[in-house]
Amino acid sequence: MKILLLDDDIFLRDMYSVKFTEAGHEMQVAKDATEARSKLKESTFDVIITDMVIPGESGLEFLAALDADEATKEAVKIVLSNQSESTDIEAAKQKGADGYLIKADLIPSEVVEKVENIANQKK
């Protein structure tokens, strides 16, 4: 799968990039919504992963824009965040998220596995 990860934390971007690449996926990362949009204009992605708290706008705004854009509408959209309130999860799903993963609850290899499962379920 070709995956785009949007997260402002450089450590997490690097760590997840390594883990997804080791699992055989093509991985690109972005530090903010502007960089993510630039990458989305250059290429298509099977999976787009975003944090809820991102520089420049909220994860919900980013998700809504992805869902409204024909170029990204069909991509699997997953939130990877430490915001774990049920209201956050429900809001993300209403904005088009296909899955919601809580960083603190999962080790990186579990994140890879869960992203793969969510993507396979949407196919």
N, CA, C and O atoms as a Tinker XYZ file with bonds, in Angstrom:
   492  protein
     1  N      0.835000   -1.185000    0.000000    73     2
     2  CA     0.000000    0.000000    0.000000    64     1     3
     3  C      0.881000    1.250000    0.000000    63     2     4     5
     4  O      2.004000    1.249000    0.506000    81     3
     5  N      0.341000    2.294000   -0.575000    73     3     6
     6  CA     1.004000    3.588000   -0.552000    64     5     7
     7  C      0.311000    4.424000    0.523000    63     6     8     9
     8  O     -0.896000    4.656000    0.463000    81     7
     9  N      1.096000    4.874000    1.508000    73     7    10
    10  CA     0.544000    5.504000    2.708000    64     9    11
    11  C      1.143000    6.892000    2.897000    63    10    12    13
    12  O      2.341000    7.097000    2.703000    81    11
    13  N      0.290000    7.846000    3.279000    73    11    14
    14  CA     0.722000    9.179000    3.686000    64    13    15
    15  C      0.389000    9.350000    5.155000    63    14    16    17
    16  O     -0.755000    9.153000    5.565000    81    15
    17  N      1.391000    9.718000    5.952000    73    15    18
    18  CA     1.204000    9.961000    7.386000    64    17    19
    19  C      1.406000   11.433000    7.668000    63    18    20    21
    20  O      2.450000   12.000000    7.346000    81    19
    21  N      0.402000   12.050000    8.270000    73    19    22
    22  CA     0.467000   13.450000    8.675000    64    21    23
    23  C      0.538000   13.514000   10.198000    63    22    24    25
    24  O     -0.416000   13.166000   10.894000    81    23
    25  N      1.694000   13.968000   10.705000    73    23    26
    26  CA     1.891000   14.119000   12.149000    64    25    27
    27  C      2.982000   15.160000   12.355000    63    26    28    29
    28  O      3.990000   15.151000   11.647000    81    27
    29  N      2.792000   16.052000   13.314000    73    27    30
    30  CA     3.787000   17.111000   13.534000    64    29    31
    31  C      4.974000   16.646000   14.373000    63    30    32    33
    32  O      5.951000   17.384000   14.506000    81    31
    33  N      4.916000   15.462000   14.931000    73    31    34
    34  CA     5.996000   14.936000   15.765000    64    33    35
    35  C      7.005000   14.181000   14.892000    63    34    36    37
    36  O      6.700000   13.114000   14.361000    81    35
    37  N      8.199000   14.741000   14.752000    73    35    38
    38  CA     9.209000   14.149000   13.865000    64    37    39
    39  C      9.601000   12.737000   14.298000    63    38    40    41
    40  O      9.826000   11.871000   13.452000    81    39
    41  N      9.683000   12.499000   15.602000    73    39    42
    42  CA    10.028000   11.167000   16.090000    64    41    43
    43  C      8.992000   10.145000   15.630000    63    42    44    45
    44  O      9.347000    9.076000   15.132000    81    43
    45  N      7.714000   10.474000   15.798000    73    43    46
    46  CA     6.654000    9.548000   15.383000    64    45    47
    47  C      6.624000    9.360000   13.872000    63    46    48    49
    48  O      6.430000    8.246000   13.386000    81    47
    49  N      6.815000   10.445000   13.129000    73    47    50
    50  CA     6.851000   10.316000   11.661000    64    49    51
    51  C      7.952000    9.348000   11.239000    63    50    52    53
    52  O      7.736000    8.457000   10.417000    81    51
    53  N      9.132000    9.540000   11.816000    73    51    54
    54  CA    10.264000    8.678000   11.459000    64    53    55
    55  C     10.028000    7.229000   11.882000    63    54    56    57
    56  O     10.290000    6.302000   11.115000    81    55
    57  N      9.536000    7.040000   13.098000    73    55    58
    58  CA     9.327000    5.683000   13.610000    64    57    59
    59  C      8.285000    4.935000   12.777000    63    58    60    61
    60  O      8.516000    3.796000   12.370000    81    59
    61  N      7.144000    5.572000   12.524000    73    59    62
    62  CA     6.109000    4.898000   11.747000    64    61    63
    63  C      6.537000    4.700000   10.297000    63    62    64    65
    64  O      6.163000    3.708000    9.670000    81    63
    65  N      7.309000    5.626000    9.766000    73    63    66
    66  CA     7.823000    5.468000    8.412000    64    65    67
    67  C      8.666000    4.195000    8.308000    63    66    68    69
    68  O      8.524000    3.423000    7.359000    81    67
    69  N      9.536000    3.987000    9.282000    73    67    70
    70  CA    10.364000    2.784000    9.311000    64    69    71
    71  C      9.494000    1.531000    9.443000    63    70    72    73
    72  O      9.681000    0.563000    8.705000    81    71
    73  N      8.552000    1.550000   10.374000    73    71    74
    74  CA     7.717000    0.360000   10.624000    64    73    75
    75  C      6.872000   -0.019000    9.406000    63    74    76    77
    76  O      6.789000   -1.194000    9.051000    81    75
    77  N      6.243000    0.978000    8.762000    73    75    78
    78  CA     5.420000    0.669000    7.590000    64    77    79
    79  C      6.281000    0.229000    6.409000    63    78    80    81
    80  O      5.886000   -0.655000    5.648000    81    79
    81  N      7.455000    0.840000    6.251000    73    79    82
    82  CA     8.362000    0.450000    5.175000    64    81    83
    83  C      8.852000   -0.980000    5.386000    63    82    84    85
    84  O      8.903000   -1.766000    4.440000    81    83
    85  N      9.212000   -1.318000    6.624000    73    83    86
    86  CA     9.635000   -2.687000    6.939000    64    85    87
    87  C      8.537000   -3.694000    6.645000    63    86    88    89
    88  O      8.820000   -4.847000    6.318000    81    87
    89  N      7.283000   -3.265000    6.760000    73    87    90
    90  CA     6.147000   -4.157000    6.495000    64    89    91
    91  C      5.823000   -4.227000    5.002000    63    90    92    93
    92  O      4.873000   -4.900000    4.601000    81    91
    93  N      6.611000   -3.533000    4.185000    73    91    94
    94  CA     6.435000   -3.634000    2.748000    64    93    95
    95  C      5.606000   -2.547000    2.101000    63    94    96    97
    96  O      5.221000   -2.674000    0.939000    81    95
    97  N      5.324000   -1.490000    2.823000    73    95    98
    98  CA     4.496000   -0.414000    2.291000    64    97    99
    99  C      5.355000    0.756000    1.823000    63    98   100   101
   100  O      6.449000    0.993000    2.336000    81    99
   101  N      4.835000    1.475000    0.844000    73    99   102
   102  CA     5.486000    2.701000    0.389000    64   101   103
   103  C      4.964000    3.835000    1.265000    63   102   104   105
   104  O      3.756000    4.037000    1.384000    81   103
   105  N      5.885000    4.567000    1.872000    73   103   106
   106  CA     5.505000    5.521000    2.914000    64   105   107
   107  C      5.998000    6.922000    2.595000    63   106   108   109
   108  O      7.147000    7.108000    2.194000    81   107
   109  N      5.124000    7.910000    2.774000    73   107   110
   110  CA     5.520000    9.309000    2.734000    64   109   111
   111  C      4.959000    9.971000    3.986000    63   110   112   113
   112  O      3.944000    9.539000    4.532000    81   111
   113  N      5.637000   11.026000    4.432000    73   111   114
   114  CA     5.206000   11.717000    5.647000    64   113   115
   115  C      5.077000   13.206000    5.376000    63   114   116   117
   116  O      5.686000   13.749000    4.454000    81   115
   117  N      4.259000   13.856000    6.216000    73   115   118
   118  CA     4.077000   15.303000    6.154000    64   117   119
   119  C      3.983000   15.833000    7.576000    63   118   120   121
   120  O      3.422000   15.183000    8.459000    81   119
   121  N      4.542000   17.029000    7.787000    73   119   122
   122  CA     4.560000   17.628000    9.127000    64   121   123
   123  C      3.342000   18.508000    9.394000    63   122   124   125
   124  O      3.042000   18.815000   10.547000    81   123
   125  N      2.637000   18.915000    8.337000    73   123   126
   126  CA     1.454000   19.758000    8.506000    64   125   127
   127  C      0.516000   19.565000    7.316000    63   126   128   129
   128  O      0.849000   18.879000    6.350000    81   127
   129  N     -0.664000   20.185000    7.404000    73   127   130
   130  CA    -1.676000   20.003000    6.363000    64   129   131
   131  C     -1.212000   20.554000    5.017000    63   130   132   133
   132  O     -1.536000   19.987000    3.974000    81   131
   133  N     -0.466000   21.642000    5.029000    73   131   134
   134  CA     0.021000   22.229000    3.778000    64   133   135
   135  C      0.941000   21.257000    3.047000    63   134   136   137
   136  O      0.802000   21.052000    1.841000    81   135
   137  N      1.885000   20.658000    3.782000    73   135   138
   138  CA     2.790000   19.693000    3.169000    64   137   139
   139  C      2.019000   18.454000    2.702000    63   138   140   141
   140  O      2.313000   17.903000    1.641000    81   139
   141  N      1.042000   18.022000    3.486000    73   139   142
   142  CA     0.236000   16.858000    3.102000    64   141   143
   143  C     -0.525000   17.137000    1.811000    63   142   144   145
   144  O     -0.568000   16.290000    0.918000    81   143
   145  N     -1.123000   18.317000    1.708000    73   143   146
   146  CA    -1.874000   18.661000    0.492000    64   145   147
   147  C     -0.961000   18.701000   -0.731000    63   146   148   149
   148  O     -1.354000   18.292000   -1.824000    81   147
   149  N      0.240000   19.188000   -0.540000    73   147   150
   150  CA     1.213000   19.221000   -1.630000    64   149   151
   151  C      1.515000   17.801000   -2.114000    63   150   152   153
   152  O      1.548000   17.547000   -3.319000    81   151
   153  N      1.733000   16.889000   -1.186000    73   151   154
   154  CA     2.013000   15.490000   -1.541000    64   153   155
   155  C      0.797000   14.836000   -2.198000    63   154   156   157
   156  O      0.945000   14.002000   -3.091000    81   155
   157  N     -0.404000   15.214000   -1.756000    73   155   158
   158  CA    -1.627000   14.657000   -2.328000    64   157   159
   159  C     -1.858000   15.147000   -3.752000    63   158   160   161
   160  O     -2.499000   14.459000   -4.546000    81   159
   161  N     -1.342000   16.324000   -4.081000    73   159   162
   162  CA    -1.446000   16.827000   -5.452000    64   161   163
   163  C     -0.460000   16.112000   -6.374000    63   162   164   165
   164  O     -0.711000   15.968000   -7.570000    81   163
   165  N      0.660000   15.668000   -5.812000    73   163   166
   166  CA     1.708000   15.012000   -6.595000    64   165   167
   167  C      1.430000   13.534000   -6.833000    63   166   168   169
   168  O      1.899000   12.967000   -7.820000    81   167
   169  N      0.680000   12.909000   -5.945000    73   167   170
   170  CA     0.524000   11.463000   -5.997000    64   169   171
   171  C     -0.788000   11.034000   -5.348000    63   170   172   173
   172  O     -1.409000   11.797000   -4.609000    81   171
   173  N     -1.199000    9.801000   -5.637000    73   171   174
   174  CA    -2.369000    9.247000   -4.959000    64   173   175
   175  C     -1.893000    8.259000   -3.896000    63   174   176   177
   176  O     -0.824000    7.660000   -4.020000    81   175
   177  N     -2.692000    8.102000   -2.868000    73   175   178
   178  CA    -2.363000    7.228000   -1.749000    64   177   179
   179  C     -3.529000    6.297000   -1.479000    63   178   180   181
   180  O     -4.693000    6.667000   -1.628000    81   179
   181  N     -3.189000    5.078000   -1.079000    73   179   182
   182  CA    -4.218000    4.114000   -0.694000    64   181   183
   183  C     -4.759000    4.430000    0.691000    63   182   184   185
   184  O     -5.948000    4.267000    0.962000    81   183
   185  N     -3.857000    4.890000    1.571000    73   183   186
   186  CA    -4.206000    5.165000    2.969000    64   185   187
   187  C     -3.632000    6.523000    3.355000    63   186   188   189
   188  O     -2.486000    6.842000    3.039000    81   187
   189  N     -4.450000    7.316000    4.044000    73   187   190
   190  CA    -4.007000    8.599000    4.587000    64   189   191
   191  C     -4.249000    8.552000    6.090000    63   190   192   193
   192  O     -5.377000    8.365000    6.546000    81   191
   193  N     -3.175000    8.724000    6.847000    73   191   194
   194  CA    -3.250000    8.692000    8.307000    64   193   195
   195  C     -2.984000   10.098000    8.826000    63   194   196   197
   196  O     -2.013000   10.737000    8.420000    81   195
   197  N     -3.832000   10.579000    9.709000    73   195   198
   198  CA    -3.647000   11.917000   10.266000    64   197   199
   199  C     -3.848000   11.921000   11.769000    63   198   200   201
   200  O     -4.606000   11.123000   12.319000    81   199
   201  N     -3.158000   12.829000   12.409000    73   199   202
   202  CA    -3.368000   13.096000   13.829000    64   201   203
   203  C     -4.586000   14.015000   13.933000    63   202   204   205
   204  O     -4.997000   14.604000   12.933000    81   203
   205  N     -5.153000   14.142000   15.096000    73   203   206
   206  CA    -6.256000   15.083000   15.305000    64   205   207
   207  C     -5.730000   16.501000   15.509000    63   206   208   209
   208  O     -6.391000   17.472000   15.141000    81   207
   209  N     -4.549000   16.615000   16.090000    73   207   210
   210  CA    -3.947000   17.923000   16.348000    64   209   211
   211  C     -2.799000   18.100000   15.363000    63   210   212   213
   212  O     -1.745000   17.478000   15.496000    81   211
   213  N     -3.022000   18.963000   14.371000    73   211   214
   214  CA    -2.008000   19.209000   13.347000    64   213   215
   215  C     -1.845000   20.716000   13.160000    63   214   216   217
   216  O     -2.801000   21.469000   13.346000    81   215
   217  N     -0.653000   21.157000   12.798000    73   215   218
   218  CA    -0.432000   22.588000   12.582000    64   217   219
   219  C     -1.273000   23.126000   11.419000    63   218   220   221
   220  O     -1.363000   22.507000   10.359000    81   219
   221  N     -1.877000   24.279000   11.641000    73   219   222
   222  CA    -2.607000   24.957000   10.572000    64   221   223
   223  C     -4.096000   24.728000   10.550000    63   222   224   225
   224  O     -4.842000   25.607000   10.119000    81   223
   225  N     -4.551000   23.586000   10.997000    73   223   226
   226  CA    -5.980000   23.291000   11.042000    64   225   227
   227  C     -6.185000   22.057000   11.902000    63   226   228   229
   228  O     -5.223000   21.428000   12.343000    81   227
   229  N     -7.422000   21.721000   12.134000    73   227   230
   230  CA    -7.679000   20.531000   12.951000    64   229   231
   231  C     -7.688000   19.289000   12.068000    63   230   232   233
   232  O     -7.875000   19.365000   10.854000    81   231
   233  N     -7.485000   18.162000   12.705000    73   231   234
   234  CA    -7.588000   16.898000   11.990000    64   233   235
   235  C     -8.973000   16.702000   11.391000    63   234   236   237
   236  O     -9.118000   16.092000   10.332000    81   235
   237  N     -9.987000   17.220000   12.070000    73   235   238
   238  CA   -11.357000   17.111000   11.555000    64   237   239
   239  C    -11.523000   17.910000   10.271000    63   238   240   241
   240  O    -12.168000   17.447000    9.330000    81   239
   241  N    -10.943000   19.110000   10.226000    73   239   242
   242  CA   -11.008000   19.919000    9.004000    64   241   243
   243  C    -10.288000   19.215000    7.862000    63   242   244   245
   244  O    -10.767000   19.197000    6.728000    81   243
   245  N     -9.127000   18.632000    8.176000    73   243   246
   246  CA    -8.354000   17.919000    7.174000    64   245   247
   247  C     -9.143000   16.719000    6.640000    63   246   248   249
   248  O     -9.200000   16.498000    5.431000    81   247
   249  N     -9.752000   15.946000    7.547000    73   247   250
   250  CA   -10.563000   14.794000    7.137000    64   249   251
   251  C    -11.724000   15.213000    6.244000    63   250   252   253
   252  O    -11.995000   14.574000    5.227000    81   251
   253  N    -12.405000   16.281000    6.624000    73   251   254
   254  CA   -13.546000   16.752000    5.839000    64   253   255
   255  C    -13.113000   17.148000    4.431000    63   254   256   257
   256  O    -13.812000   16.869000    3.457000    81   255
   257  N    -11.954000   17.801000    4.329000    73   255   258
   258  CA   -11.443000   18.193000    3.014000    64   257   259
   259  C    -11.089000   16.965000    2.177000    63   258   260   261
   260  O    -11.332000   16.947000    0.970000    81   259
   261  N    -10.520000   15.946000    2.807000    73   259   262
   262  CA   -10.195000   14.704000    2.093000    64   261   263
   263  C    -11.454000   14.043000    1.558000    63   262   264   265
   264  O    -11.481000   13.563000    0.425000    81   263
   265  N    -12.490000   14.022000    2.376000    73   263   266
   266  CA   -13.732000   13.357000    2.000000    64   265   267
   267  C    -14.458000   14.120000    0.889000    63   266   268   269
   268  O    -15.192000   13.522000    0.102000    81   267
   269  N    -14.255000   15.430000    0.827000    73   267   270
   270  CA   -14.924000   16.251000   -0.176000    64   269   271
   271  C    -14.185000   16.285000   -1.511000    63   270   272   273
   272  O    -14.759000   16.693000   -2.520000    81   271
   273  N    -12.933000   15.867000   -1.532000    73   271   274
   274  CA   -12.094000   15.926000   -2.736000    64   273   275
   275  C    -12.190000   14.602000   -3.491000    63   274   276   277
   276  O    -11.933000   13.542000   -2.921000    81   275
   277  N    -12.559000   14.660000   -4.764000    73   275   278
   278  CA   -12.685000   13.449000   -5.578000    64   277   279
   279  C    -11.376000   12.653000   -5.635000    63   278   280   281
   280  O    -11.402000   11.425000   -5.725000    81   279
   281  N    -10.237000   13.344000   -5.583000    73   279   282
   282  CA    -8.938000   12.680000   -5.687000    64   281   283
   283  C     -8.598000   11.856000   -4.443000    63   282   284   285
   284  O     -7.817000   10.909000   -4.527000    81   283
   285  N     -9.172000   12.205000   -3.299000    73   283   286
   286  CA    -8.853000   11.499000   -2.051000    64   285   287
   287  C    -10.067000   10.832000   -1.412000    63   286   288   289
   288  O     -9.939000   10.152000   -0.393000    81   287
   289  N    -11.221000   11.020000   -1.996000    73   287   290
   290  CA   -12.463000   10.500000   -1.411000    64   289   291
   291  C    -12.424000    8.997000   -1.170000    63   290   292   293
   292  O    -12.948000    8.516000   -0.165000    81   291
   293  N    -11.807000    8.255000   -2.083000    73   291   294
   294  CA   -11.796000    6.792000   -1.982000    64   293   295
   295  C    -10.643000    6.243000   -1.142000    63   294   296   297
   296  O    -10.624000    5.051000   -0.833000    81   295
   297  N     -9.686000    7.086000   -0.769000    73   295   298
   298  CA    -8.566000    6.622000    0.063000    64   297   299
   299  C     -9.085000    6.210000    1.440000    63   298   300   301
   300  O    -10.069000    6.759000    1.936000    81   299
   301  N     -8.419000    5.252000    2.037000    73   299   302
   302  CA    -8.741000    4.865000    3.414000    64   301   303
   303  C     -8.176000    5.960000    4.319000    63   302   304   305
   304  O     -6.992000    6.288000    4.245000    81   303
   305  N     -9.025000    6.516000    5.165000    73   303   306
   306  CA    -8.628000    7.610000    6.049000    64   305   307
   307  C     -8.665000    7.134000    7.498000    63   306   308   309
   308  O     -9.692000    6.667000    7.990000    81   307
   309  N     -7.520000    7.262000    8.170000    73   307   310
   310  CA    -7.390000    6.758000    9.535000    64   309   311
   311  C     -6.821000    7.846000   10.426000    63   310   312   313
   312  O     -5.852000    8.513000   10.064000    81   311
   313  N     -7.424000    8.023000   11.589000    73   311   314
   314  CA    -6.890000    8.937000   12.594000    64   313   315
   315  C     -6.000000    8.141000   13.522000    63   314   316   317
   316  O     -6.368000    7.060000   13.982000    81   315
   317  N     -4.803000    8.693000   13.798000    73   315   318
   318  CA    -3.862000    8.123000   14.763000    64   317   319
   319  C     -3.562000    9.243000   15.746000    63   318   320   321
   320  O     -2.800000   10.160000   15.440000    81   319
   321  N     -4.165000    9.166000   16.928000    73   319   322
   322  CA    -4.132000   10.291000   17.854000    64   321   323
   323  C     -4.105000    9.813000   19.298000    63   322   324   325
   324  O     -4.399000    8.654000   19.591000    81   323
   325  N     -3.750000   10.717000   20.184000    73   323   326
   326  CA    -3.876000   10.426000   21.613000    64   325   327
   327  C     -5.181000   10.962000   22.175000    63   326   328   329
   328  O     -5.488000   10.732000   23.345000    81   327
   329  N     -5.950000   11.669000   21.371000    73   327   330
   330  CA    -7.270000   12.107000   21.819000    64   329   331
   331  C     -8.187000   10.889000   21.784000    63   330   332   333
   332  O     -8.450000   10.319000   20.725000    81   331
   333  N     -8.664000   10.507000   22.954000    73   331   334
   334  CA    -9.382000    9.230000   23.034000    64   333   335
   335  C    -10.823000    9.351000   23.521000    63   334   336   337
   336  O    -11.462000    8.344000   23.825000    81   335
   337  N    -11.330000   10.563000   23.594000    73   335   338
   338  CA   -12.726000   10.740000   24.009000    64   337   339
   339  C    -13.661000   10.184000   22.932000    63   338   340   341
   340  O    -13.385000   10.297000   21.738000    81   339
   341  N    -14.748000    9.597000   23.361000    73   339   342
   342  CA   -15.694000    9.030000   22.396000    64   341   343
   343  C    -16.242000   10.111000   21.463000    63   342   344   345
   344  O    -16.571000    9.824000   20.313000    81   343
   345  N    -16.342000   11.354000   21.949000    73   343   346
   346  CA   -16.821000   12.439000   21.092000    64   345   347
   347  C    -15.821000   12.730000   19.973000    63   346   348   349
   348  O    -16.230000   13.050000   18.856000    81   347
   349  N    -14.510000   12.625000   20.253000    73   347   350
   350  CA   -13.488000   12.821000   19.224000    64   349   351
   351  C    -13.586000   11.733000   18.169000    63   350   352   353
   352  O    -13.528000   12.008000   16.971000    81   351
   353  N    -13.735000   10.499000   18.624000    73   351   354
   354  CA   -13.801000    9.358000   17.712000    64   353   355
   355  C    -15.035000    9.476000   16.816000    63   354   356   357
   356  O    -14.942000    9.279000   15.605000    81   355
   357  N    -16.173000    9.792000   17.399000    73   355   358
   358  CA   -17.412000    9.925000   16.629000    64   357   359
   359  C    -17.321000   11.090000   15.642000    63   358   360   361
   360  O    -17.774000   10.971000   14.503000    81   359
   361  N    -16.747000   12.203000   16.065000    73   359   362
   362  CA   -16.595000   13.365000   15.174000    64   361   363
   363  C    -15.710000   13.010000   13.982000    63   362   364   365
   364  O    -16.009000   13.394000   12.851000    81   363
   365  N    -14.632000   12.285000   14.228000    73   363   366
   366  CA   -13.730000   11.886000   13.138000    64   365   367
   367  C    -14.455000   10.975000   12.149000    63   366   368   369
   368  O    -14.293000   11.122000   10.938000    81   367
   369  N    -15.241000   10.048000   12.652000    73   367   370
   370  CA   -15.970000    9.136000   11.766000    64   369   371
   371  C    -17.009000    9.905000   10.948000    63   370   372   373
   372  O    -17.238000    9.591000    9.780000    81   371
   373  N    -17.634000   10.907000   11.559000    73   371   374
   374  CA   -18.604000   11.725000   10.824000    64   373   375
   375  C    -17.940000   12.534000    9.719000    63   374   376   377
   376  O    -18.588000   12.884000    8.733000    81   375
   377  N    -16.660000   12.831000    9.873000    73   375   378
   378  CA   -15.915000   13.598000    8.861000    64   377   379
   379  C    -15.234000   12.687000    7.834000    63   378   380   381
   380  O    -14.499000   13.167000    6.970000    81   379
   381  N    -15.476000   11.380000    7.927000    73   379   382
   382  CA   -14.987000   10.480000    6.897000    64   381   383
   383  C    -13.909000    9.497000    7.310000    63   382   384   385
   384  O    -13.420000    8.743000    6.468000    81   383
   385  N    -13.520000    9.479000    8.581000    73   383   386
   386  CA   -12.486000    8.529000    9.022000    64   385   387
   387  C    -13.023000    7.100000    8.951000    63   386   388   389
   388  O    -14.130000    6.808000    9.406000    81   387
   389  N    -12.216000    6.226000    8.373000    73   387   390
   390  CA   -12.572000    4.805000    8.299000    64   389   391
   391  C    -12.116000    4.050000    9.539000    63   390   392   393
   392  O    -12.582000    2.942000    9.804000    81   391
   393  N    -11.209000    4.649000   10.295000    73   391   394
   394  CA   -10.703000    4.037000   11.512000    64   393   395
   395  C    -10.113000    5.088000   12.431000    63   394   396   397
   396  O     -9.761000    6.184000   11.994000    81   395
   397  N    -10.006000    4.750000   13.702000    73   395   398
   398  CA    -9.475000    5.671000   14.712000    64   397   399
   399  C     -8.614000    4.858000   15.658000    63   398   400   401
   400  O     -9.112000    3.978000   16.361000    81   399
   401  N     -7.321000    5.152000   15.677000    73   399   402
   402  CA    -6.379000    4.429000   16.526000    64   401   403
   403  C     -5.805000    5.377000   17.567000    63   402   404   405
   404  O     -5.475000    6.523000   17.263000    81   403
   405  N     -5.690000    4.894000   18.789000    73   403   406
   406  CA    -5.161000    5.705000   19.891000    64   405   407
   407  C     -3.700000    5.321000   20.112000    63   406   408   409
   408  O     -3.384000    4.188000   20.477000    81   407
   409  N     -2.818000    6.294000   19.880000    73   407   410
   410  CA    -1.371000    6.057000   19.932000    64   409   411
   411  C     -0.938000    5.385000   21.230000    63   410   412   413
   412  O     -0.174000    4.420000   21.209000    81   411
   413  N     -1.419000    5.892000   22.349000    73   411   414
   414  CA    -0.953000    5.414000   23.650000    64   413   415
   415  C     -1.347000    3.966000   23.922000    63   414   416   417
   416  O     -0.745000    3.311000   24.773000    81   415
   417  N     -2.346000    3.465000   23.212000    73   415   418
   418  CA    -2.837000    2.104000   23.448000    64   417   419
   419  C     -2.119000    1.045000   22.610000    63   418   420   421
   420  O     -2.316000   -0.151000   22.826000    81   419
   421  N     -1.288000    1.475000   21.654000    73   419   422
   422  CA    -0.725000    0.531000   20.692000    64   421   423
   423  C      0.777000    0.711000   20.527000    63   422   424   425
   424  O      1.287000    1.831000   20.545000    81   423
   425  N      1.477000   -0.407000   20.366000    73   423   426
   426  CA     2.880000   -0.323000   19.995000    64   425   427
   427  C      2.925000   -0.173000   18.467000    63   426   428   429
   428  O      1.954000   -0.513000   17.791000    81   427
   429  N      4.024000    0.323000   17.922000    73   427   430
   430  CA     4.075000    0.595000   16.481000    64   429   431
   431  C      3.691000   -0.587000   15.587000    63   430   432   433
   432  O      2.994000   -0.397000   14.590000    81   431
   433  N      4.124000   -1.785000   15.920000    73   431   434
   434  CA     3.774000   -2.933000   15.076000    64   433   435
   435  C      2.263000   -3.186000   15.092000    63   434   436   437
   436  O      1.704000   -3.646000   14.097000    81   435
   437  N      1.606000   -2.891000   16.206000    73   435   438
   438  CA     0.144000   -3.035000   16.273000    64   437   439
   439  C     -0.537000   -1.972000   15.410000    63   438   440   441
   440  O     -1.572000   -2.238000   14.799000    81   439
   441  N      0.036000   -0.781000   15.360000    73   439   442
   442  CA    -0.519000    0.266000   14.502000    64   441   443
   443  C     -0.472000   -0.196000   13.050000    63   442   444   445
   444  O     -1.459000   -0.068000   12.325000    81   443
   445  N      0.666000   -0.728000   12.624000    73   443   446
   446  CA     0.802000   -1.234000   11.255000    64   445   447
   447  C     -0.265000   -2.303000   10.986000    63   446   448   449
   448  O     -0.946000   -2.258000    9.962000    81   447
   449  N     -0.404000   -3.243000   11.888000    73   447   450
   450  CA    -1.374000   -4.324000   11.722000    64   449   451
   451  C     -2.801000   -3.784000   11.643000    63   450   452   453
   452  O     -3.580000   -4.217000   10.793000    81   451
   453  N     -3.144000   -2.854000   12.511000    73   451   454
   454  CA    -4.508000   -2.314000   12.522000    64   453   455
   455  C     -4.790000   -1.483000   11.267000    63   454   456   457
   456  O     -5.893000   -1.539000   10.723000    81   455
   457  N     -3.806000   -0.717000   10.808000    73   455   458
   458  CA    -3.981000    0.042000    9.567000    64   457   459
   459  C     -4.214000   -0.920000    8.401000    63   458   460   461
   460  O     -5.097000   -0.688000    7.576000    81   459
   461  N     -3.438000   -1.984000    8.330000    73   459   462
   462  CA    -3.613000   -2.982000    7.274000    64   461   463
   463  C     -5.012000   -3.599000    7.344000    63   462   464   465
   464  O     -5.661000   -3.782000    6.314000    81   463
   465  N     -5.471000   -3.916000    8.542000    73   463   466
   466  CA    -6.807000   -4.511000    8.705000    64   465   467
   467  C     -7.908000   -3.552000    8.267000    63   466   468   469
   468  O     -8.845000   -3.955000    7.577000    81   467
   469  N     -7.800000   -2.286000    8.663000    73   467   470
   470  CA    -8.807000   -1.298000    8.284000    64   469   471
   471  C     -8.824000   -1.134000    6.767000    63   470   472   473
   472  O     -9.892000   -1.090000    6.156000    81   471
   473  N     -7.644000   -1.043000    6.163000    73   471   474
   474  CA    -7.550000   -0.883000    4.710000    64   473   475
   475  C     -8.143000   -2.088000    3.987000    63   474   476   477
   476  O     -8.857000   -1.923000    2.998000    81   475
   477  N     -7.858000   -3.289000    4.465000    73   475   478
   478  CA    -8.374000   -4.498000    3.826000    64   477   479
   479  C     -9.885000   -4.610000    3.966000    63   478   480   481
   480  O    -10.550000   -5.130000    3.070000    81   479
   481  N    -10.436000   -4.131000    5.076000    73   479   482
   482  CA   -11.888000   -4.173000    5.280000    64   481   483
   483  C    -12.612000   -3.228000    4.328000    63   482   484   485
   484  O    -13.747000   -3.493000    3.933000    81   483
   485  N    -11.961000   -2.127000    3.958000    73   483   486
   486  CA   -12.624000   -1.148000    3.082000    64   485   487
   487  C    -12.608000   -1.571000    1.628000    63   486   488   489
   488  O    -13.418000   -1.086000    0.838000    81   487
   489  N    -11.700000   -2.471000    1.255000    73   487   490
   490  CA   -11.591000   -2.883000   -0.160000    64   489   491
   491  C    -12.828000   -3.575000   -0.650000    63   490   492
   492  O    -12.891000   -3.979000   -1.812000    81   491
